[in-house]
């Protein structure tokens, strides 16, 4: 028995000494987007810390870089993490060429009828679930009756975020007999914060007081816009501390907010970012790398993460939680349980949005 224990320990030490090398290939937003790419990179850093993995990254400046970057990564790594829906064609092109390398696609799904290679694990999210909560929260907090949405590019994950947000607003309207509307616009890219800010300013000028962005680094401009217009409205410095911002909000009784996406972006403008609709891209990257340590454990194929997998959810709202009535959080928590149980299926397409109806829901409080 003692010999078996010693042998198991030796084998564990031998296996752990052969650390995986994982390379992340970013989309064109690159590192520093404080959103999707940065969130995925956090998953690699977690693998470095907890799994003793060697990690690195390659920046894609243009979409034409994808194939070359994935190929270079595959030649130098045990695991390649590809980030973003726009990399799908390149990933399905390169992965079969390197059967001994394991690939992880974040926000990438196969086309209809497309076969997923056995060395490829894909992770997508039920974005509509987290943005539904963000929409319901925004609808409960608006003072103007108008909300905004700024997207990056009209790709499926971003569209699901839009439809989920609008579904949350629709649910609030149905349950509270209100008529809150949503302005929508798309920047056309994920790395253009100036355009994101310009679009957000336009929506604020049209009456929106809360704007949700799903635009990667372009959305940083939306957050900047909320700080700029909010501080001007309060009559305080854009660099004022959090207490000054909160005091100004309560003195006015109204304010201007943005809503972040993918990662917890509340810290980017404390007191002005109401919440963030989070996708645990970090968790997906970490789980994928962890499973890649053995062929038997590798989670190849399509993996879908939602509420029930702790793959999506709102940020902890460290800076703004006190601004929101407790009754709103109670309603959000109850609606989430109905989604988790399958009693509510949130719309994720224009077609399903048209028939989305929760008017029969009754809160038990």
C-alpha positions in Angstrom: 0.0 0.0 0.0 2.8 2.4 0.9 4.6 1.6 -2.3 1.5 2.4 -4.3 1.1 5.7 -2.5 4.8 6.6 -3.2 4.3 5.6 -6.9 1.2 7.8 -7.2 3.1 10.7 -5.8 6.0 10.2 -8.1 3.7 10.0 -11.1 1.9 13.2 -10.0 5.2 15.0 -9.8 6.2 13.8 -13.2 3.0 14.8 -14.9 3.0 18.3 -13.2 6.6 18.8 -14.3 5.5 18.7 -18.0 3.6 22.0 -18.0 1.4 22.9 -20.9 2.2 25.9 -23.0 -0.9 27.9 -24.0 -0.9 30.7 -26.4 -3.8 33.1 -26.8 -4.5 34.7 -30.2 -6.5 37.9 -29.7 -9.0 39.4 -32.1 -8.5 42.8 -33.5 -9.4 44.5 -30.2 -6.1 43.3 -28.8 -5.0 43.3 -25.2 -5.9 46.4 -23.2 -9.6 46.4 -24.3 -10.6 46.0 -20.6 -13.2 43.6 -21.9 -13.3 40.5 -24.0 -9.6 39.9 -24.8 -8.4 41.0 -21.3 -11.0 38.8 -19.7 -9.8 35.8 -21.7 -6.2 36.6 -20.8 -7.2 36.5 -17.2 -8.1 32.8 -17.7 -4.7 32.1 -19.1 -3.0 33.8 -16.1 -5.2 31.7 -13.8 -3.9 28.6 -15.7 -0.3 29.9 -15.2 -0.9 30.2 -11.5 -2.9 27.1 -10.7 -1.8 24.7 -13.4 1.8 25.7 -13.8 1.1 26.5 -17.5 3.4 28.5 -19.6 1.3 31.3 -21.2 1.8 33.8 -24.0 -0.3 35.8 -26.5 -0.2 36.9 -30.1 -2.0 40.2 -31.1 -4.1 40.2 -34.2 -4.1 43.7 -35.8 -6.2 42.8 -38.8 -8.6 39.9 -39.5 -6.1 38.8 -42.2 -3.7 38.0 -39.4 -5.9 35.2 -37.9 -4.7 32.3 -40.0 -1.0 33.2 -39.7 -1.2 33.9 -36.0 -3.1 30.6 -35.2 -0.6 28.7 -37.3 2.4 30.2 -35.5 0.8 29.6 -32.2 0.1 25.9 -33.0 3.7 25.4 -34.0 4.9 26.6 -30.6 2.2 25.6 -28.1 0.3 22.6 -26.7 -2.9 24.6 -26.5 -4.1 27.5 -28.6 -6.9 29.8 -27.4 -8.6 31.7 -30.2 -10.7 34.7 -29.2 -13.8 35.9 -30.9 -16.5 35.0 -33.4 -14.7 36.6 -36.3 -11.9 34.0 -36.0 -14.2 31.1 -36.6 -13.3 30.4 -40.3 -9.6 30.7 -39.5 -9.8 28.4 -36.5 -11.7 25.7 -38.4 -9.1 26.0 -41.2 -6.0 25.7 -38.9 -7.1 23.2 -36.2 -7.3 20.1 -38.4 -3.8 20.8 -39.7 -2.4 20.3 -36.1 -4.1 17.2 -34.7 -1.7 17.0 -31.8 -2.4 20.5 -30.7 -5.5 21.3 -28.8 -7.5 24.4 -29.7 -10.0 26.4 -27.7 -12.4 28.8 -29.3 -14.0 31.5 -27.2 -17.3 32.8 -28.5 -17.0 30.6 -31.6 -19.5 28.0 -32.7 -19.7 25.7 -35.7 -21.8 26.6 -38.7 -24.9 24.5 -39.3 -23.8 21.0 -40.3 -20.1 21.8 -39.6 -18.1 19.0 -37.9 -16.0 20.0 -34.9 -12.5 18.4 -35.0 -11.7 16.2 -32.0 -8.9 18.6 -31.0 -11.2 21.6 -30.8 -13.2 22.8 -27.8 -15.7 25.7 -28.4 -17.2 27.8 -25.7 -20.2 30.1 -26.3 -22.4 31.9 -23.8 -26.1 32.6 -23.2 -25.4 36.3 -23.5 -29.1 37.0 -23.5 -29.4 35.9 -19.9 -26.9 38.4 -18.4 -28.1 41.3 -20.7 -31.7 40.5 -19.8 -30.9 41.3 -16.2 -29.0 44.4 -17.2 -32.0 45.5 -19.3 -34.4 44.9 -16.4 -32.1 46.8 -14.0 -31.7 49.7 -16.4 -35.5 49.9 -17.0 -36.0 50.1 -13.2 -33.5 52.9 -12.9 -34.2 55.2 -15.8 -35.7 58.6 -15.1 -36.2 59.6 -18.7 -37.9 56.5 -20.0 -35.3 56.1 -22.7 -32.3 53.7 -22.7 -29.5 53.2 -25.2 -27.5 50.3 -26.7 -24.2 50.6 -28.5 -22.9 47.5 -30.2 -19.6 46.8 -32.0 -20.4 44.6 -35.0 -23.6 42.7 -35.7 -22.3 39.3 -35.0 -24.4 36.6 -33.2 -22.9 37.1 -29.6 -23.4 40.9 -29.9 -26.9 40.5 -31.3 -27.8 38.2 -28.4 -26.6 40.8 -26.0 -28.8 43.4 -27.7 -31.9 41.2 -27.8 -31.4 40.1 -24.2 -31.2 43.7 -23.1 -34.3 44.7 -25.0 -36.0 41.6 -23.5 -35.2 42.8 -20.0 -36.7 46.2 -20.8 -39.8 44.5 -22.4 -40.2 42.4 -19.3 -40.1 45.4 -17.0 -42.6 47.2 -19.2 -45.0 44.2 -19.1 -44.7 43.8 -15.3 -44.8 47.4 -14.3 -47.1 48.8 -17.1 -44.4 51.2 -18.4 -43.3 52.2 -21.9 -39.6 52.5 -21.7 -37.9 52.5 -25.1 -34.4 51.6 -26.3 -32.2 53.4 -28.8 -29.8 51.1 -30.7 -26.7 51.7 -32.8 -23.6 49.9 -34.0 -20.1 51.4 -34.2 -18.9 48.9 -36.9 -15.8 47.8 -35.0 -14.5 46.7 -31.6 -11.4 49.0 -31.4 -12.8 52.5 -32.0 -13.5 54.1 -28.6 -13.9 57.6 -30.2 -16.8 56.3 -32.4 -18.3 54.6 -29.4 -18.2 57.8 -27.4 -19.7 59.8 -30.2 -22.6 57.4 -30.6 -23.2 57.3 -26.8 -23.2 61.1 -26.7 -25.8 61.2 -29.5 -28.0 58.7 -27.6 -27.7 60.8 -24.4 -28.7 63.9 -26.3 -31.8 62.0 -27.6 -32.9 61.4 -24.1 -31.2 58.2 -22.9 -29.9 58.3 -19.4 -28.5 54.7 -19.3 -26.5 53.1 -22.2 -25.5 49.5 -22.4 -22.5 48.8 -24.6 -21.4 45.5 -26.2 -18.6 46.9 -28.3 -15.3 45.7 -26.8 -12.7 48.5 -26.7 -15.1 50.8 -28.6 -17.3 50.6 -25.5 -14.6 52.3 -23.4 -15.8 55.4 -25.2 -19.3 54.8 -24.0 -18.1 54.6 -20.5 -16.1 57.8 -21.0 -19.2 59.5 -22.3 -21.2 58.5 -19.2 -18.6 60.0 -16.9 -18.3 63.2 -19.0 -22.1 63.9 -19.3 -22.8 62.7 -15.8 -20.2 64.9 -14.1 -21.3 67.9 -16.2 -24.9 67.2 -15.2 -23.9 67.0 -11.5 -21.6 70.1 -11.8 -18.6 68.2 -10.4 -15.1 67.3 -11.7 -14.9 64.3 -14.0 -12.2 63.1 -11.6 -14.2 63.6 -8.5 -14.0 60.8 -5.9 -16.8 58.2 -5.5 -18.3 59.8 -2.5 -18.7 63.1 -4.3 -20.3 61.3 -7.3 -22.8 59.4 -5.0 -23.7 62.5 -3.0 -24.3 64.4 -6.3 -26.5 61.6 -7.6 -28.7 61.7 -4.4 -28.8 65.5 -4.4 -30.1 65.4 -8.0 -32.2 62.3 -7.7 -31.2 61.4 -11.3 -28.0 60.7 -13.1 -26.4 59.3 -16.2 -24.9 55.8 -16.4 -23.3 53.3 -18.7 -23.4 49.5 -18.5 -20.3 47.5 -19.1 -19.9 44.1 -20.8 -18.0 40.8 -20.7 -15.7 41.7 -17.7 -16.5 43.6 -14.6 -16.0 47.1 -16.0 -17.6 49.0 -13.0 -14.1 50.2 -11.9 -13.5 52.1 -15.1 -15.8 55.0 -14.0 -16.9 54.3 -10.4 -20.4 55.7 -9.8 -21.1 56.0 -13.5 -21.1 52.4 -14.6 -24.3 51.0 -13.2 -23.3 47.4 -13.6 -21.6 45.1 -16.1 -23.2 42.2 -18.0 -20.5 39.6 -17.5 -19.5 36.7 -19.6 -17.0 34.4 -17.8 -14.6 34.2 -20.7 -11.9 33.9 -18.2 -13.5 30.8 -16.8 -14.1 29.3 -20.2 -10.4 29.7 -21.1 -9.2 28.3 -17.8 -11.6 25.3 -18.0 -10.5 24.6 -21.6 -6.8 24.7 -20.7 -7.3 22.5 -17.7 -9.2 19.9 -19.7 -6.5 19.9 -22.3 -4.1 18.2 -20.0 -5.4 14.9 -21.1 -7.2 13.6 -24.2 -9.8 11.8 -22.1 -10.7 15.0 -20.2 -10.6 17.4 -23.1 -14.0 19.0 -23.6 -14.0 19.0 -27.4 -17.1 20.1 -29.3 -19.5 22.8 -28.3 -19.8 23.9 -24.6 -22.6 26.4 -23.7 -22.3 28.4 -20.5 -25.3 30.2 -18.9 -26.7 30.9 -15.5 -26.7 27.2 -14.6 -23.0 26.9 -15.3 -22.1 30.2 -13.7 -21.0 31.4 -17.1 -22.9 34.7 -17.1 -24.3 37.2 -14.6 -24.2 40.8 -13.4 -21.2 42.3 -11.7 -21.2 42.7 -7.9 -21.9 46.5 -8.4 -19.4 47.5 -5.8 -19.9 51.2 -6.4 -23.6 51.5 -7.3 -25.4 48.9 -5.4 -26.6 51.4 -2.8 -28.3 53.4 -5.5 -30.7 50.6 -6.4 -33.8 49.9 -4.4 -33.7 46.4 -2.7 -37.1 45.6 -4.3 -35.4 45.8 -7.7 -32.7 43.2 -6.7 -35.5 41.0 -5.3 -37.3 41.0 -8.6 -34.1 40.4 -10.6 -33.2 37.4 -8.3 -36.7 35.9 -8.7 -36.7 36.3 -12.5 -33.3 34.7 -12.6 -34.6 31.6 -10.8 -37.4 31.4 -13.4 -34.8 31.4 -16.2 -32.7 28.8 -14.4 -35.7 26.5 -14.1 -36.7 27.0 -17.7 -40.0 28.7 -16.9 -38.7 31.8 -18.7 -36.8 31.4 -22.0 -35.3 34.8 -22.9 -35.5 35.9 -26.5 -32.2 35.7 -28.4 -33.3 36.6 -31.9 -35.6 39.2 -33.5 -38.1 36.5 -34.2 -38.3 35.2 -30.6 -38.3 38.8 -29.3 -41.6 39.5 -31.0 -43.3 36.7 -29.0 -41.4 37.1 -25.8 -44.0 37.6 -23.0 -43.6 37.4 -19.2 -46.8 39.3 -18.3 -48.1 36.3 -16.4 -45.3 36.3 -13.9 -46.3 37.2 -10.3 -43.7 38.1 -7.8 -44.2 36.2 -4.5 -43.6 39.3 -2.4 
